[in-house]
Amino acid sequence: MTNRTGRSRLFYGWVIVPVAGLCYGFGMSPVFYSWSIFAPRMVADLGVDRGDIGGVFGLFNVLYQLVGLLVGLAIVRIGLRTVMAVGFCTTALGLFLLSRAETVADSYLGFSLLAGIGIGFSTIVPAQTLGQNWFLRRRALVIGIIFAVGGLVGRLVAPADAWVLRHYDWRTGWLLIAGLSLLLALVAALFVRERPESLGQYRDGVTTSQDAAAHRATLAAEADRWTAAEAVRTPQFLLMLVCGVAYAVPYNTVVAHLTLHLIDVGYAETAAIGFVGTMALISIAGRLGGALGDWVSPQRMLAVALAIEGLGAGALLLAADFRLALLAVSLVAVGFGIAFVSIPVVFSHFFGRQAFAVTTGIRMSCTGVLGGLGPWLAGVAFDSTGSYAVSFLGLLVVGAAGSLCAFVMRHPGPPPRPA
């Protein structure tokens, strides 16, 4: 149905939200959470130690974030649709090779290298960019909804993987996830549109160019005048790098080692797997809670979130008690969920749409190395000491440092040049 101007009455942003949610949720969560769930069986079959398990997962986290700058530049040059489709195909190839792995080197090639690069090009940066390209007034809510799908799918991953392990094996599990990635490549190719202007529409679905101009004026449009080169020179950008490390390191490390840690302290494998699903489910509340950044200072939301996430990671030292384990996992999940949504909202709030894809890519590239080192260092520390105590206490400190940086941040104002 069209209006008198010939344009569709449907604001395509309401198609973009579920498409971005499906691509992010089913693209990232099965890959990310399944590693922890399949890890005990892979340790037994491949003869690897905790350092190897943490190393493969850690390098995966390094690479999917390290390519962030390339992703941002590729989005600018060739568009979101192509970038996402190619990324999903690369992920599928990597997971197919992982399903046939015989050595830890095969795991590094399939999971860390190919799947890591593929996830980087297909999920986080594209999903964030789609949300803020199509929405301004409720961008925190929209990005929260998109990322909440990741938590919902993550909750489904645990019982699905448990079923695969009962009836097949971990190799079949990775093969099924590879097939899912190919399906998402098709979804992205068919339905992704980068900006509302490509369809003759405007952000938030306003109806005319005059409405759009007034809409932007009331929502501090000077942020859209920032370029990436100007943004990276600000102290706010440096503080955001610390915040990026503080949200990524604790969650990545916990996800990589949670199943192994809970089995170590006395839980059955099925119960330990259940905690992974619970953490993903509870993170939905945090991701949706990040939508409060539309009404209150998003950097204050980020400060609270990082403190909660770090506290939860430290509390895993007490996970032998079921209630304390549930509390610790819940704190990590809620804190991560709020931070996950708040960080892109802060970037968009500070530096606008023009600089978003590239500044996000630079931020992820810078923080990716440290974010990926966490799982590997925790595995090495366990192999040396037989305990995760040092690692979990370190994550508590990392969360506190990030919280402090977020708390002292202030809006940078307009860029240092004429309009």
matplotlib code that plots the C-alpha trace (Angstrom):
import matplotlib.pyplot as plt

x = [0.0, 1.3, 0.6, -0.1, 3.7, 4.0, 6.1, 5.3, 3.4, 5.3, 8.4, 11.0, 12.8, 10.2, 11.4, 15.0, 14.6, 13.6, 16.0, 18.9, 17.8, 17.6, 21.0, 22.7, 20.9, 21.2, 24.5, 26.4, 24.8, 25.0, 28.7, 29.6, 27.8, 28.3, 32.1, 31.7, 29.0, 31.0, 34.4, 34.4, 33.8, 36.4, 38.9, 38.4, 38.3, 41.1, 43.4, 43.7, 44.1, 42.4, 44.9, 44.1, 40.4, 40.8, 43.3, 41.0, 38.1, 40.2, 41.7, 38.1, 37.2, 40.3, 39.7, 35.9, 36.7, 40.1, 38.5, 36.1, 37.9, 37.9, 34.2, 33.4, 35.4, 33.8, 30.3, 31.2, 32.7, 30.4, 27.4, 26.0, 24.1, 27.2, 29.4, 26.9, 26.3, 30.1, 30.6, 28.0, 29.5, 33.0, 31.6, 29.9, 33.2, 35.1, 32.6, 32.5, 36.3, 35.9, 33.4, 36.3, 39.0, 41.6, 44.1, 44.0, 45.6, 42.5, 40.4, 42.4, 42.0, 38.2, 36.9, 39.4, 40.4, 37.6, 34.6, 36.1, 36.5, 33.1, 31.3, 33.1, 31.8, 28.2, 26.9, 27.9, 29.0, 26.4, 23.6, 24.6, 24.9, 21.5, 19.8, 21.3, 21.1, 17.3, 16.4, 17.3, 14.6, 14.5, 17.8, 18.7, 15.4, 15.9, 19.5, 18.3, 15.6, 18.1, 20.6, 17.9, 17.3, 20.9, 20.0, 16.9, 18.7, 21.5, 19.0, 17.8, 21.4, 21.9, 19.1, 19.6, 23.3, 22.5, 20.1, 22.8, 25.3, 22.8, 22.0, 25.1, 28.3, 30.0, 31.0, 27.4, 26.6, 29.2, 28.0, 24.4, 25.5, 27.4, 24.2, 22.4, 25.1, 24.5, 20.7, 21.4, 23.6, 20.5, 18.3, 20.8, 21.1, 17.3, 16.2, 19.0, 18.8, 21.4, 19.7, 16.1, 17.2, 17.8, 14.0, 13.0, 12.3, 13.7, 14.9, 12.2, 9.7, 9.0, 7.1, 8.7, 12.1, 10.8, 9.7, 13.0, 14.9, 12.8, 13.2, 17.0, 17.1, 15.3, 17.6, 21.0, 21.9, 25.3, 26.6, 26.2, 28.9, 31.7, 34.1, 35.8, 39.2, 38.0, 36.2, 39.3, 41.3, 38.9, 39.5, 36.0, 37.1, 40.0, 37.8, 35.4, 38.2, 38.7, 35.0, 35.0, 37.7, 35.8, 32.6, 34.2, 36.9, 34.7, 31.9, 34.1, 36.2, 33.2, 31.5, 34.6, 35.2, 31.8, 30.9, 34.4, 34.4, 31.1, 32.0, 35.2, 33.2, 30.8, 28.0, 26.9, 27.6, 23.9, 23.5, 26.6, 25.3, 22.0, 23.8, 25.2, 21.6, 20.4, 23.1, 22.1, 18.4, 19.0, 21.1, 17.9, 16.8, 20.0, 19.9, 16.3, 17.3, 19.9, 17.0, 16.8, 19.6, 16.9, 15.7, 18.8, 22.5, 23.7, 27.2, 25.8, 23.9, 27.2, 29.0, 26.5, 26.5, 30.3, 30.4, 27.6, 29.3, 32.7, 31.1, 29.3, 32.6, 34.3, 31.3, 31.9, 34.5, 31.6, 29.8, 29.9, 26.7, 23.9, 22.2, 25.5, 26.3, 22.9, 23.4, 26.9, 25.7, 22.8, 25.0, 27.4, 24.5, 22.6, 25.7, 26.9, 23.5, 23.2, 26.8, 26.4, 23.6, 24.9, 28.3, 27.0, 24.3, 27.1, 29.1, 26.0, 25.1, 28.6, 29.7, 26.6, 25.7, 28.4, 31.3, 29.5, 30.6, 34.3, 34.6, 32.9, 35.2, 38.3, 37.0, 36.4, 39.8, 41.6, 39.7, 39.5, 43.1, 42.6, 39.1, 40.4, 43.4, 41.0, 39.9, 43.4, 45.0, 42.3, 43.1, 46.8, 46.3, 44.2, 46.7, 49.4, 47.4, 44.5, 42.1, 40.3, 40.6, 43.2, 41.3, 37.9, 39.4, 41.2, 37.8, 36.4, 39.1, 38.7, 34.9, 35.6, 38.1, 35.7, 32.9, 35.1, 35.9, 32.3, 31.3, 33.7, 32.8, 31.0, 29.5, 32.1, 29.8, 30.0, 33.1, 35.9, 35.1, 32.5, 29.1]
y = [0.0, 3.4, 7.0, 9.8, 10.4, 6.8, 5.7, 2.7, 3.6, 0.9, 2.3, -0.3, 0.2, -2.1, -4.8, -4.0, -4.6, -8.3, -8.9, -7.4, -9.3, -12.6, -12.1, -11.1, -13.6, -16.7, -15.6, -14.9, -16.9, -20.5, -19.9, -18.0, -20.1, -23.6, -23.4, -23.6, -26.4, -28.5, -27.8, -30.8, -33.3, -31.6, -31.8, -35.5, -36.2, -33.9, -34.3, -30.5, -28.7, -25.7, -23.3, -24.6, -24.3, -20.8, -19.9, -21.0, -19.1, -16.1, -15.8, -16.1, -13.1, -11.2, -11.6, -10.9, -7.6, -6.9, -6.8, -4.2, -1.4, -3.3, -4.0, -0.3, 0.6, -2.2, -1.0, 2.5, 1.1, -1.8, -1.7, -3.6, -6.2, -7.5, -7.4, -9.4, -12.1, -12.6, -12.7, -15.5, -17.6, -17.3, -18.4, -21.4, -22.4, -22.1, -24.2, -26.9, -27.2, -27.3, -30.1, -32.2, -31.0, -33.6, -31.3, -28.0, -26.4, -27.4, -25.7, -22.5, -22.4, -23.2, -21.5, -18.8, -17.6, -18.2, -18.2, -15.2, -13.1, -14.2, -13.3, -9.9, -9.1, -10.4, -9.6, -7.0, -3.9, -4.5, -4.9, -1.8, 0.2, -0.9, 0.1, 3.6, 4.2, 3.7, 5.1, 8.2, 9.0, 5.4, 4.0, 2.6, 0.7, -0.6, -1.7, -3.3, -5.3, -6.4, -7.6, -9.2, -11.7, -12.8, -13.6, -15.4, -17.5, -18.1, -19.6, -22.0, -23.0, -24.8, -27.4, -27.7, -28.5, -30.9, -32.7, -32.9, -34.3, -37.0, -38.2, -37.3, -35.5, -32.1, -32.4, -32.7, -29.6, -27.5, -28.7, -27.7, -24.3, -23.9, -24.6, -22.0, -19.4, -20.1, -19.6, -16.2, -15.2, -15.5, -13.6, -10.7, -10.6, -10.5, -8.1, -5.8, -2.2, 0.1, 3.5, 4.8, 7.3, 4.4, 3.8, 7.4, 7.3, 9.1, 8.0, 7.0, 6.9, 10.7, 11.4, 14.4, 16.0, 19.0, 16.7, 15.0, 18.3, 19.4, 15.9, 16.0, 19.6, 18.6, 15.6, 17.3, 16.7, 18.3, 14.9, 13.8, 16.4, 14.4, 12.4, 9.3, 11.1, 13.8, 11.4, 9.2, 12.2, 12.9, 11.8, 10.3, 7.9, 6.7, 6.2, 4.2, 1.9, 1.0, 0.5, -1.8, -3.9, -3.9, -5.3, -7.8, -9.4, -10.6, -12.0, -13.7, -15.3, -16.5, -17.9, -19.8, -21.5, -21.5, -25.1, -26.4, -24.4, -25.6, -29.2, -28.7, -27.5, -30.5, -29.9, -32.5, -31.7, -31.2, -28.8, -26.8, -26.5, -25.3, -22.4, -21.3, -21.1, -19.3, -16.7, -16.1, -15.8, -13.4, -11.2, -10.4, -8.4, -6.4, -5.8, -4.5, -2.5, -0.8, 0.9, 3.2, 5.1, 6.8, 8.6, 8.7, 9.3, 6.2, 6.6, 6.4, 3.2, 1.9, 2.7, 0.8, -2.1, -2.6, -2.6, -5.3, -7.4, -7.3, -8.1, -11.2, -12.5, -12.3, -14.0, -17.1, -18.0, -19.0, -21.0, -24.3, -23.0, -23.2, -20.0, -18.1, -19.5, -18.4, -14.9, -14.6, -15.8, -13.3, -10.4, -11.1, -11.5, -8.4, -6.2, -7.5, -7.0, -3.4, -2.6, -4.3, -2.0, 1.1, 1.2, 1.7, 4.1, 6.2, 6.2, 7.3, 9.9, 11.3, 11.1, 10.6, 8.5, 9.7, 8.4, 5.4, 2.4, 3.4, 4.6, 1.4, -0.7, 1.1, 0.6, -3.1, -3.5, -1.9, -3.7, -7.0, -8.1, -7.6, -9.0, -12.2, -12.6, -13.0, -16.6, -17.7, -16.2, -17.8, -21.2, -20.7, -19.7, -22.7, -25.0, -23.5, -23.3, -25.7, -22.8, -19.9, -17.8, -15.3, -15.0, -14.2, -11.7, -10.0, -9.8, -8.0, -5.4, -4.9, -4.3, -1.7, 0.2, 0.3, 1.5, 4.4, 5.5, 5.5, 7.5, 10.3, 10.6, 13.7, 14.5, 16.0, 18.6, 19.6, 18.8, 21.4, 22.9, 25.1, 23.6]
z = [0.0, -1.0, -0.1, -2.6, -3.2, -4.4, -1.4, 0.8, 3.9, 5.8, 7.5, 6.5, 9.8, 11.4, 9.0, 9.7, 13.5, 13.2, 10.3, 12.3, 15.4, 13.5, 11.9, 15.1, 17.4, 15.2, 13.7, 17.0, 19.9, 18.6, 17.8, 20.9, 23.5, 22.0, 22.5, 26.3, 26.0, 23.6, 25.4, 27.8, 24.9, 22.7, 25.5, 25.7, 22.0, 20.8, 23.9, 24.6, 27.9, 29.4, 27.9, 24.4, 25.0, 26.3, 23.6, 20.7, 22.1, 23.1, 19.6, 18.2, 20.3, 19.3, 15.6, 15.5, 17.2, 15.6, 12.1, 13.4, 11.5, 8.3, 8.8, 9.3, 6.2, 4.1, 5.1, 3.9, 0.6, -0.4, 1.9, 4.8, 2.8, 0.9, 4.0, 6.1, 3.4, 2.9, 6.6, 7.2, 4.4, 5.9, 9.3, 7.7, 6.1, 9.4, 11.3, 8.6, 9.0, 12.8, 12.6, 10.9, 13.3, 14.5, 16.3, 18.2, 15.1, 13.1, 15.8, 15.6, 11.8, 11.7, 14.8, 15.7, 12.3, 9.8, 12.2, 14.1, 10.9, 9.7, 12.9, 12.9, 9.4, 9.9, 13.4, 16.0, 14.0, 11.2, 13.7, 15.7, 12.5, 11.2, 14.5, 14.6, 10.8, 10.9, 14.3, 16.4, 18.9, 20.3, 19.2, 22.6, 22.7, 19.1, 19.7, 22.9, 21.1, 18.4, 21.0, 23.2, 20.4, 21.0, 24.6, 23.7, 21.1, 23.6, 26.0, 23.3, 22.4, 25.7, 25.4, 21.7, 22.2, 25.0, 22.7, 20.0, 22.5, 23.6, 20.1, 18.1, 18.9, 19.0, 15.4, 14.2, 16.4, 14.6, 11.2, 12.0, 13.0, 9.8, 7.9, 9.9, 8.9, 5.2, 5.7, 7.4, 4.4, 2.3, 4.7, 4.8, 1.0, 0.6, 3.3, 4.6, 3.5, 4.8, 5.3, 5.1, 2.4, 0.0, 0.0, 0.1, 3.8, 6.9, 10.3, 12.8, 9.9, 9.7, 6.5, 4.7, 4.4, 6.3, 9.2, 9.1, 9.3, 12.3, 13.9, 13.6, 15.0, 18.1, 18.7, 18.8, 15.2, 15.7, 16.7, 13.1, 12.1, 13.8, 11.6, 12.8, 12.6, 14.9, 17.3, 18.0, 19.2, 22.0, 25.7, 25.6, 22.9, 25.0, 28.0, 25.9, 24.9, 28.6, 28.9, 25.9, 27.5, 30.8, 29.3, 26.9, 29.1, 32.0, 29.8, 27.2, 30.0, 31.9, 28.8, 27.8, 31.2, 32.9, 32.1, 33.0, 36.3, 37.4, 36.7, 38.7, 41.8, 41.7, 39.2, 36.7, 33.0, 32.2, 35.2, 34.1, 30.6, 32.0, 33.7, 30.3, 29.0, 32.1, 31.7, 28.1, 29.1, 32.0, 29.7, 27.9, 30.8, 30.8, 27.0, 27.3, 30.4, 28.2, 26.5, 29.5, 27.8, 25.8, 29.0, 31.3, 30.6, 28.7, 30.1, 33.7, 32.7, 31.4, 34.7, 36.7, 34.2, 34.3, 38.1, 38.2, 35.6, 37.4, 40.8, 39.3, 37.8, 41.2, 42.9, 40.7, 43.3, 45.5, 42.8, 44.7, 46.4, 43.9, 45.0, 44.9, 41.5, 40.2, 41.7, 40.2, 36.7, 36.9, 37.8, 34.9, 32.5, 33.5, 33.6, 30.3, 28.7, 29.8, 28.8, 25.4, 24.5, 26.3, 24.5, 21.0, 22.3, 23.9, 20.7, 18.7, 21.3, 21.4, 17.7, 15.6, 12.5, 10.1, 12.2, 13.8, 11.7, 11.6, 15.2, 16.4, 14.2, 15.6, 19.2, 18.6, 16.9, 19.9, 22.6, 20.8, 21.6, 25.4, 25.2, 23.6, 26.0, 29.0, 28.1, 27.2, 30.4, 32.6, 31.0, 31.5, 35.1, 35.8, 34.2, 36.5, 39.7, 39.4, 40.2, 38.6, 41.7, 40.3, 37.1, 38.7, 41.1, 38.1, 36.3, 39.3, 39.1, 35.4, 35.8, 38.5, 36.4, 33.5, 35.7, 37.0, 33.4, 32.4, 35.5, 34.7, 31.0, 29.8, 26.4, 24.0, 22.5, 18.8, 16.8, 16.8, 13.4, 11.7, 10.9]

ax = plt.figure().add_subplot(projection="3d")
ax.plot(x, y, z, "-o")
ax.set_aspect("equal")
plt.show()
